[in-house]
Amino acid sequence: MYKLWSFVSEYSLLLIAGALVALGWANLSPDTYHHFVEFPLIDDFFIGHLHVDAEGHAHRTLTLHYLINDVLMALFFAIAGKEVWEAVALENGSLRGKKAMTPLVATAGGMLGPIAVYLGLAMVMGSETYDAVSRGWAIPTATDIAFSYLVGRMVFGAGHPAVRFLLLLAIADDAAGLIILAIFYPSAELAPQWLLLSLAAAAGTYLLANWLPRRLDRGKQDRPNSTWVRAKLGFWPYLIGGCICWYGFQESGIHPALGLLPMVMTIPHADVSFGFFAEAEEHLHDLLNEIEHGLKLPVEVILFFFGLANAGVEFSAISAPTFLVLAGLLIGKPLGIAFMGWLAAKPMRLGLPEGMRMIDLFVVGCVAAIGFTVALFVASVAFPAGPVQDAAKMGALFSFFAAAISIVAGIVTRVKKVHG
């Protein structure tokens, strides 16, 4: 795994630290916590929460919460998008070919299972509960890649093929989650014409800073134009284009945290990929990997503040949405992944990686039930601020119990750890 451990360890510690501080603060002094999180940084600004007054005049207020969730988290989703893009686009990408088919089918089960459990139990609880919580159906579909990887290593050992299977499943889950956020959770009334601005920025940046220099360098071994653009302009064209892309997403009503994704696909990248956040990629000096390396520390700090801004939930908020999210993750994920993984491996004859047993699919499903980061994010956009959102967030936080369940499941199913 090319020492992936170091990245996710640092990532996890900072995120957990932010979440613990938020939980303690919100339960000891909820008023000061919420005042801090929603503190208005700039009123009547060109970015921020959209407000419409009684006379129909619209203005935006940039709050600390908006800065973290909608602006800075765009860098996190850009890095996640980079990994998904490489997994799909590169010739040796991990989500290409037959080797990825069983994890992809299992991913579908890991999303459909939680949705079925969440909405099914909500219906059993009655129409009033269903109407209140149905919009949160996507919350338990999330898999936190970093935390799942950490627990997966503990359960299976670093060299077990189930760990690689888990990573492929988590990457595919991430890709599906980005699509769900874009389609089903707009941040405002949709104005799709603004997406033309984002697409134009991405296309223009690609043509001027990527395609044109390479076109002019045809037949020239020293590649003078590409070298000049890289040396003199560096990442600046992509930063400017990314800002325009982000603004287009904000104005279009699609969640602006996804606003850098079109730009990711325009940046020059290597022809190979060593895997999700692999340290071996530090030896790749294409612009896309160098940008990712440069963002590593800032994103870790951003995730601390994300935990701080989103995990501040009072324990009194525990209610029906909490248990629905937990049931979707802890029951729907393992059963969905196990069933669809079996369907792919046996009836569809796609098989499992050598050294992986059928029962390991269920254990992988238990590990993938850790929703945390993305589940928290989806909860924050699925519901308006209030008791339902807080209860759903508590379910996302409690998904950490999946770690203990995974360890027990590994013992009961006699998983043989493979180190290396």
PEGIUR-V621506 format. One line per field, one symbol per residue. phi: phi as a letter, one per 20 degrees, with the letter a starting at -180 (. if undefined). burial: 1 if it has 16 or more other ideal C-beta (glycine too) atoms within 10 Angstrom, else 0. Layout:
phi->???
burial->???
This chain:
phi->.llggfffffgfffffgfffffffffeebffffffffeffebeldecpfeccefenedbdcedfffgffdeffffffffffffffffeefgdgfddnffeffgffffgffdfgffffffffffffofffgffdffegegfffcegffffgfgffednfefffffgfffffffffffffffgfeecfeaffcgfffffffffffffffedcffgfffegndfelffffffffedleggfffffffggfffgffnfgffefefffgfeegcfeccepflffgffeedfffffffffegfgfffgffffgfecefcffffgbgggfffffgffdffgffffffffgffdgelemdggndeffffffgffffffejgfffffffdfcfgqffffffffffffffffffffffffffelfefdep
burial->100100110011011101101110110000001001100000000011100000000001111111111111111111111111111001001110000111111111111011111110110000001101101111111111111111111011110111111111111111111101100011110000011011001100110011001000100000001100110000101100110111111111111111111111011111001111110010010111111100100011011111111111100010111111111111111111111111111000010110010001111111111111111111111110000111111111111101101110110000100000
